[in-house]
Amino acid sequence: MYCALSGLDQDNKKDSTTFNDIRPCIGELPTLDTMLTIQNYIFPENLPTKYSINADASQIVGFSSSGYMLCDYAEGSKIPKGITTFNLRGDTLCKFILADAKDINVSPDTITRFQTFYWNTDQDRINFLIPYRDTVYQLSSSHSITPLYALHKDNQDKPTGLRSFLENPNGLFMGVFQKGSPAIYNWLGWLDDYKPVITHRVVYLKKEKKTYALPKSSGGFINDIDDGLPFWPDGQTDDCVYMIRTVTEMRETVKRTGSSRQKDLIKFLDDPKVFERDYVMIVARP
């Protein structure tokens, strides 16, 4: 198992004056019986095998045991225009230009990095997108990229693009930004830190071959399992999509309906042995 680290060691974590010397890296994790055995933070100096990356950590698109992908920005800006692939030694394998910077219809000062990618388990490939563009790509090999999905826009007068994208065997989960549309607040009623924020939550169901836009006020899918929080995925691992919330936030926001299916959830939230700042991972399996 491999992980990408920002390059901060325990000293740099406390001393921001040394940040210019930090180099992100890809590290090989020690063998674990279960992820639950992780008790401490992992720093580069704790890893027996690691590979330095000569770039800013925000440029990392994806990585594997054989190499990594970095985002390329348009000259003099933070607008992503393509990717470059490398092996773990840092040798350049291929450079892809996937977007023209002048066609991106959001402010260069607020655009996010390549923040969405995942490992397609069935095809053993990395899927990714360029924020605010309309296409999802797959890295077929270190020298080949294939377009997988494209967002069809009914209203060509309003610039529209993908802000986030997740996929499992049942469907596609998309956060969409449409210029001029009201922003969607997150489940706490706040605007997300990444700007511009999404304006639509959209799901495409593969079996039905239909696309649905969720109501803006819903917060996601209605939770009819335990009447807990609405569900909208933050990320995924393999074919499972998930969201992570703190116990504190759940205690403050879960509406107590008194229903029988909420019994176990309320028991958990009212348990004094469950600490306020503990985290809960809510997983949806296909």
N, C-alpha and C positions, 0 to 999 in steps of 0.2 A: 504494500500500500504506500502511496506517495502523497505528499502534501506540498502546497506552496506556502512559503513564509515570507513575511515582509522584509526580513533581514535584521529586525530588531533583536539584539541580545539583551540579557538582563540589565546590563549597564546602560546601553543605549535607551532602553525603555524609560530610564529615569533622567537621562541627560539629553535634552533636545538639541544641544549645541553640536552634537556629533551626528546628527541626522544625515548630513551630506555624505558621510562615509558609509552609509547603509546600502547594502546590495541585497535585493531579494534573492531567494534561492528555492530550489525544489529539493525536498529531502525525502529519504526513504525511512518510513516509520518502522520501529521495532515490531516484532510479531506480538499480537494481542489475542488473548482468548476471547475477549468481548470488548466492545467499545466502552462498556461500563467500567472497565479496569483503569481507564484514564483518570488520574486523580490530580495531575499537575499540568501547568502550562508547558508547552513544548517550545523550546528556543533552539536556534540553529546550532549552538554549541553542544546541545544534548544529542544531536543526531550523528551517528557514526558515518553516514554517507549523505552527502549533499552536493548540489550543483549550483553554482552562482549564476545569476542572470544579470547581464549588463543593461539594465533598464529600470524604469520606475515600476513599483509593484502594481500600480493601477493599469499598466499595459498588459498584464498577464490575462490572456483569454482562456486558455486551457492547457492542460499538461497530462502526460502519461509517463509510463516507465521508459519510453523511447525518445521523448522530446517535449517541446512546448511551443505555444503560439503566442505572439505578441501583437498588440494593436499598433498600427501605424497611424499617426496623426497628420492632418494636412499641415503644410509648413506654416509655422508661426501661430498655431492654434491648437486647441484640444478637440477638434472635430475629427472623429475617426474616419479613415478612408479605406483601410484595408488591413491585412494581417501579413506577418512573416512567420514562417515555421523554422524551427531549429532542432538539432539533436541535443542531447544533454551536455555535450562538450561545448555547446555554444556555436557550432558551425551553422551558418545560414543554409537552409535547404531550398526554400522557395518564397517568393514575395507575390502577394495577390492584391491588386487594386480592385475594390468592390464598390466604391461610391465616389462620386464627384462632390467635393466639399461644398461647391456653390449650390448644390441641389438640396442640401439639408436645411429644413425650414424652421430651425430653432436657434436661439442665441448661442454663439460659440462659448459664452461665459457660463452657460448653465447646462450644456449637454453632458450626459453621463458617459462614462467609459463603456467599453465592451463588458457589460456586467452580466450578461445572460449566456450561459452555455451549459450543456450537460452531456453526460456520456450516454450514448444510445446503446444500451446493453445488447439488444437483439442484433444490431449491425456492427457492434464494437467500434463505433465511430463517435467523434465529437460533433454535436450540433451547436450552432451559435447564430447570433444575429448582430447586425450593426444597429445600435439604438436609433429609433425614429425613421428607419427605413422600412420597406414593406416585405422583405424577403428573409427567410430562414435558410441558412446554408448548412452543409455537412462537409467536414473535412474528410474526404474519401481516402486520401493518403497525404503524405507530406508534400506532394506536388500536385494535388488535385482537389478541387472544391466543386460540390454539386448543389445547385439550388433545390431545396426540398418543398418549401411552401411559400406562397405569395399572398399577401393581403389584398383582396379586391376592394377598391374604394368606390362606393356609390356616388359620393359627393366629391368631385374632382376639384371643386373650388376651395375646399378646406384641406390644407396639408395634413395628412394622416400617416402615422407610422407605428411600429411595434415598440413598446417600451420594455416589455418583458414577455417571456415565452417559456412554457413548460409543457411536457408531453408525457403521456403514458399510453398503454394500449387502448384505452377507452376514448381519449380525447386530447385536444389541445387547449391549453389555458393561457390566454393572452391578455396582457395589460396594454391597452391602446391609448395613444395620445392623438387627439384631434384638435388642431389649432382653433381657438375660438369657442370650444365647448367647456362647460363648467367642470372644474377639477373634482376628482373623487377624493374625499377625506378617508383616512384609514379608520380602522374599527374603534380607535380611541377618540375619533373626531378631530384628528390633527392632519395637517398636510405632510406628506413624506419629505424627508430631507433632500432626496434626489429631485432635481427640477429639470424640465417641466414634469409635473406629476401626471399620472394616468387620468384619462377622462372617461374610459369605458373598460369594464371587465367583460371579456368575451370568451365563450367556450364553444369549441367545435366538437360535436359528438361523431365519432368515426362511423359507428354502425348506422346511425340515422342519416349521416352525411348532411347534417344541418348545423347552422351556426346560431347561437343565442347570445344576446347581450343581457347581462344581469341588471336588475334595477340598481340605480346608483346608490340608493339608501340601504340596500340589503346587507352590505358588508361582505357578500359572498353567497355561497350556497346555504340554504336553511339547514340547520343541524337537526335532523329528525331522529337521530340516534339517542342522544341524551339531553336534548334541548339546551345544549351548551352554546358556545360562540358560533356565529356563522363561519363557514370555512372558505378560505381562499388561500391557495398555496403560496408560501414564501420561497420554497425550493423543492428539490427532489433528490432522491438517491435511488439508483436503478429505476424501477417502474413505480415506486411509491412517491407520491407528492405529500408535502407536509407543511405545517406552519408551527412556529414556536412562540409561546407566550409565557409571561411570568405568572406565578401564582398570585402575586399581588394584583395584577391587572385583571386576572380572571375573577378574583374575589370581588373586585370593584364593579365589574361590568356584566357578569353573567346574571341574566334575569331569572329569578327563582319562580318557577311556574307552579310548583307543587305537584307536578306530574310524577307518576311512578317511574318513568324511564330516566328521570333526573336524580333519582335516589342516590346512586353510587357517586355521581359527580358532586353532589352537595356534601356527601359524607367525606369525600376527599378534600374539598375546599374548607370544610369546617374542622378538619383534623388539626389540632394544635401542634402535632409533630411535623406537619408540613410547613416548611419555612417560607416566609414571605417572598424572598428573592429566588426561590427555586424556579426552574424552568420546566414547562410542560411541552412536549412535542406531540402534536396531534397529526396522525398519519392517515392518509386515505390510500388504500391498496386497490389495485385494479381487479 
